[in-house]
Amino acid sequence: MSVAFWICASLTLSSSLVSGGYAVSGLRDATRESRVPSMYALARSVALIVVAVVGLSSSSIAFAAAAALAMVLVQGFDAVIGGAISDRVKTLGPAITALANAAALIWMLTS
């Protein structure tokens, strides 16, 4: 596999792990009322981690591209949410991650 594949798949996995970490933290800090939505968020994050691991280990450009696109969308939406709550870190972090992963995805698909 190409360097572009490994970078894209690695960024995708890294992004999914960070997202999963936030989901674990959210569940740990959840109130009684927010516990169930936090559990759903964690379940989806774990699924994305599994998809990213399979993308990295499968050597399938198409699978890795689908996983990368999913994480670009997740991080993009996270940036929008960060903007909506006026949190600069929760806006810029996901936005930069989404842009880096999108660039790696485009590089992988065009190389």
Backbone as CSV, one residue per row, in Angstrom:
resi,resn,N_x,N_y,N_z,CA_x,CA_y,CA_z,C_x,C_y,C_z
1,MET,0.837,-1.181,0.000,0.000,0.000,0.000,0.882,1.245,0.000
2,SER,0.297,2.303,-0.481,1.041,3.548,-0.621,1.153,4.295,0.708
3,VAL,2.066,5.234,0.735,2.211,6.100,1.912,0.910,6.859,2.163
4,ALA,0.265,7.307,1.087,-1.001,8.045,1.218,-2.059,7.193,1.914
5,PHE,-2.125,5.901,1.567,-3.075,4.996,2.220,-2.802,4.923,3.715
6,TRP,-1.535,4.688,4.078,-1.192,4.520,5.493,-1.456,5.795,6.288
7,ILE,-1.170,6.937,5.693,-1.419,8.206,6.398,-2.913,8.434,6.560
8,CYS,-3.676,8.225,5.493,-5.123,8.428,5.580,-5.754,7.473,6.580
9,ALA,-5.412,6.193,6.491,-5.993,5.204,7.404,-5.569,5.459,8.854
10,SER,-4.335,5.894,9.044,-3.858,6.197,10.400,-4.535,7.427,10.974
11,LEU,-4.703,8.461,10.159,-5.426,9.655,10.624,-6.867,9.313,10.969
12,THR,-7.464,8.456,10.162,-8.848,8.042,10.413,-8.944,7.297,11.739
13,LEU,-8.027,6.381,11.981,-8.029,5.645,13.247,-7.786,6.589,14.415
14,SER,-6.827,7.466,14.289,-6.535,8.429,15.349,-7.761,9.288,15.655
15,SER,-8.411,9.762,14.622,-9.608,10.586,14.790,-10.711,9.806,15.500
16,SER,-10.891,8.542,15.116,-11.946,7.742,15.749,-11.618,7.466,17.219
17,LEU,-10.339,7.283,17.530,-9.947,7.057,18.921,-10.180,8.301,19.779
18,VAL,-9.875,9.462,19.246,-10.132,10.710,19.978,-11.637,10.873,20.205
19,SER,-12.414,10.621,19.171,-13.869,10.706,19.293,-14.377,9.720,20.341
20,GLY,-13.825,8.507,20.337,-14.197,7.517,21.343,-13.821,7.949,22.748
21,GLY,-12.674,8.596,22.879,-12.253,9.104,24.186,-13.216,10.142,24.730
22,TYR,-13.671,11.027,23.843,-14.664,12.013,24.270,-15.976,11.340,24.672
23,ALA,-16.348,10.273,23.962,-17.580,9.564,24.306,-17.459,8.884,25.672
24,VAL,-16.313,8.291,25.959,-16.085,7.675,27.274,-16.151,8.739,28.362
25,SER,-15.495,9.860,28.111,-15.514,10.956,29.084,-16.934,11.471,29.302
26,GLY,-17.678,11.591,28.203,-19.062,12.056,28.314,-19.922,11.101,29.120
27,LEU,-19.719,9.816,28.937,-20.489,8.829,29.705,-20.102,8.871,31.173
28,ARG,-18.809,9.010,31.428,-18.338,9.060,32.815,-18.921,10.271,33.555
29,ASP,-19.041,11.390,32.856,-19.534,12.627,33.472,-21.043,12.803,33.333
30,ALA,-21.731,11.826,32.756,-23.159,11.973,32.467,-23.988,12.016,33.748
31,THR,-25.003,12.830,33.684,-25.997,12.854,34.757,-26.977,11.711,34.515
32,ARG,-27.857,11.511,35.435,-28.849,10.438,35.287,-29.659,10.629,33.999
33,GLU,-30.004,11.871,33.689,-30.820,12.172,32.511,-30.045,12.006,31.207
34,SER,-28.754,12.245,31.241,-27.971,12.194,30.000,-27.208,10.879,29.826
35,ARG,-27.410,9.946,30.728,-26.655,8.686,30.658,-26.997,7.863,29.407
36,VAL,-28.266,7.721,29.085,-28.660,6.900,27.929,-28.151,7.515,26.622
37,PRO,-28.349,8.824,26.376,-27.778,9.391,25.137,-26.251,9.247,25.081
38,SER,-25.585,9.329,26.228,-24.135,9.150,26.266,-23.750,7.714,25.935
39,MET,-24.552,6.768,26.352,-24.297,5.367,26.022,-24.437,5.141,24.511
40,TYR,-25.442,5.752,23.898,-25.612,5.645,22.449,-24.421,6.274,21.717
41,ALA,-23.968,7.419,22.197,-22.812,8.083,21.577,-21.577,7.197,21.668
42,LEU,-21.374,6.553,22.805,-20.234,5.652,22.965,-20.353,4.446,22.037
43,ALA,-21.548,3.894,21.910,-21.744,2.744,21.018,-21.372,3.108,19.583
44,ARG,-21.776,4.276,19.133,-21.450,4.706,17.776,-19.950,4.970,17.631
45,SER,-19.349,5.512,18.662,-17.905,5.764,18.612,-17.118,4.466,18.543
46,VAL,-17.529,3.470,19.305,-16.847,2.176,19.263,-17.001,1.551,17.871
47,ALA,-18.183,1.676,17.282,-18.391,1.149,15.933,-17.458,1.835,14.933
48,LEU,-17.290,3.144,15.056,-16.390,3.865,14.146,-14.925,3.456,14.372
49,ILE,-14.562,3.177,15.599,-13.195,2.695,15.867,-12.980,1.347,15.177
50,VAL,-13.949,0.458,15.294,-13.841,-0.853,14.647,-13.726,-0.682,13.128
51,VAL,-14.542,0.182,12.553,-14.488,0.433,11.107,-13.117,0.985,10.716
52,ALA,-12.580,1.886,11.509,-11.263,2.463,11.206,-10.161,1.413,11.302
53,VAL,-10.251,0.530,12.283,-9.259,-0.545,12.421,-9.340,-1.484,11.214
54,VAL,-10.550,-1.843,10.812,-10.714,-2.710,9.645,-10.186,-2.008,8.397
55,GLY,-10.458,-0.728,8.267,-9.941,0.026,7.121,-8.429,0.010,7.061
56,LEU,-7.803,0.153,8.198,-6.341,0.145,8.266,-5.774,-1.241,7.972
57,SER,-6.421,-2.259,8.488,-5.872,-3.608,8.351,-6.304,-4.331,7.076
58,SER,-7.307,-3.829,6.390,-7.834,-4.531,5.215,-7.024,-4.294,3.945
59,SER,-6.281,-3.214,3.916,-5.556,-2.804,2.713,-6.496,-2.496,1.554
60,SER,-7.753,-2.228,1.849,-8.736,-1.868,0.831,-8.860,-0.348,0.781
61,ILE,-8.486,0.223,-0.350,-8.588,1.677,-0.502,-10.040,2.119,-0.379
62,ALA,-10.958,1.370,-0.988,-12.371,1.743,-0.931,-12.892,1.728,0.501
63,PHE,-12.526,0.706,1.272,-12.987,0.619,2.658,-12.373,1.734,3.494
64,ALA,-11.064,1.942,3.319,-10.399,3.013,4.061,-10.986,4.372,3.698
65,ALA,-11.340,4.562,2.433,-11.942,5.828,2.004,-13.307,6.038,2.649
66,ALA,-14.101,4.974,2.722,-15.415,5.087,3.362,-15.268,5.417,4.851
67,ALA,-14.319,4.767,5.511,-14.081,5.049,6.931,-13.601,6.484,7.117
68,ALA,-12.702,6.927,6.243,-12.187,8.299,6.333,-13.301,9.304,6.112
69,LEU,-14.142,9.064,5.124,-15.255,9.978,4.863,-16.183,10.065,6.068
70,ALA,-16.460,8.914,6.683,-17.310,8.921,7.880,-16.700,9.783,8.978
71,MET,-15.396,9.651,9.203,-14.754,10.434,10.261,-14.640,11.910,9.894
72,VAL,-14.449,12.224,8.614,-14.451,13.633,8.191,-15.807,14.252,8.509
73,LEU,-16.875,13.518,8.235,-18.222,14.034,8.539,-18.443,14.177,10.042
74,VAL,-18.038,13.173,10.810,-18.196,13.240,12.272,-17.450,14.443,12.827
75,GLN,-16.188,14.600,12.436,-15.391,15.715,12.948,-15.939,17.053,12.447
76,GLY,-16.426,17.088,11.216,-17.037,18.317,10.706,-18.265,18.712,11.518
77,PHE,-19.123,17.734,11.801,-20.301,18.022,12.621,-19.910,18.399,14.050
78,ASP,-18.873,17.749,14.576,-18.383,18.124,15.909,-17.913,19.577,15.933
79,ALA,-17.265,20.020,14.862,-16.823,21.420,14.774,-18.015,22.360,14.754
80,VAL,-19.065,21.992,14.054,-20.283,22.814,14.018,-20.890,22.902,15.420
81,ILE,-20.928,21.780,16.125,-21.462,21.784,17.491,-20.583,22.654,18.393
82,GLY,-19.263,22.531,18.245,-18.356,23.377,19.018,-18.621,24.854,18.769
83,GLY,-18.873,25.206,17.510,-19.207,26.590,17.182,-20.531,27.015,17.798
84,ALA,-21.496,26.113,17.788,-22.816,26.431,18.346,-22.755,26.688,19.843
85,ILE,-21.821,26.024,20.532,-21.708,26.237,21.983,-20.611,27.245,22.318
86,SER,-20.061,27.869,21.269,-19.039,28.915,21.416,-17.802,28.442,22.180
87,ASP,-17.354,27.227,21.871,-16.150,26.683,22.480,-15.084,26.595,21.398
88,ARG,-14.089,27.444,21.486,-13.054,27.537,20.451,-12.298,26.223,20.270
89,VAL,-11.936,25.565,21.373,-11.187,24.307,21.292,-12.031,23.221,20.634
90,LYS,-13.318,23.149,21.007,-14.201,22.126,20.449,-14.651,22.467,19.033
91,THR,-14.290,23.646,18.560,-14.543,24.014,17.172,-13.296,23.791,16.330
92,LEU,-12.172,24.347,16.772,-10.947,24.277,15.971,-10.334,22.886,15.929
93,GLY,-10.337,22.174,17.036,-9.759,20.828,17.068,-10.411,19.902,16.041
94,PRO,-11.732,19.737,16.116,-12.379,18.874,15.130,-12.291,19.424,13.699
95,ALA,-12.341,20.736,13.543,-12.255,21.313,12.193,-10.899,21.023,11.561
96,ILE,-9.832,21.192,12.324,-8.484,20.917,11.806,-8.329,19.427,11.515
97,THR,-8.857,18.593,12.401,-8.785,17.151,12.192,-9.558,16.755,10.936
98,ALA,-10.734,17.309,10.759,-11.541,17.006,9.572,-10.824,17.437,8.299
99,LEU,-10.228,18.619,8.311,-9.506,19.098,7.129,-8.283,18.241,6.827
100,ALA,-7.543,17.855,7.862,-6.359,17.009,7.651,-6.761,15.648,7.108
101,ASN,-7.825,15.072,7.665,-8.277,13.766,7.196,-8.832,13.864,5.777
102,ALA,-9.536,14.948,5.466,-10.047,15.153,4.102,-8.900,15.287,3.109
103,ALA,-7.866,16.026,3.489,-6.694,16.176,2.610,-6.015,14.834,2.378
104,ALA,-5.880,14.038,3.447,-5.259,12.717,3.316,-6.138,11.802,2.457
105,LEU,-7.438,11.919,2.598,-8.361,11.127,1.786,-8.218,11.471,0.302
106,ILE,-8.191,12.762,0.007,-8.037,13.188,-1.383,-6.696,12.720,-1.928
107,TRP,-5.648,12.840,-1.136,-4.321,12.389,-1.551,-4.332,10.898,-1.859
108,MET,-4.960,10.127,-0.950,-5.010,8.684,-1.161,-5.773,8.340,-2.439
109,LEU,-6.884,9.016,-2.670,-7.722,8.696,-3.834,-7.104,9.156,-5.158
110,THR,-6.219,10.133,-5.094,-5.617,10.644,-6.342,-4.213,10.109,-6.595
111,SER,-3.692,9.310,-5.656,-2.325,8.816,-5.875,-2.331,7.405,-6.450
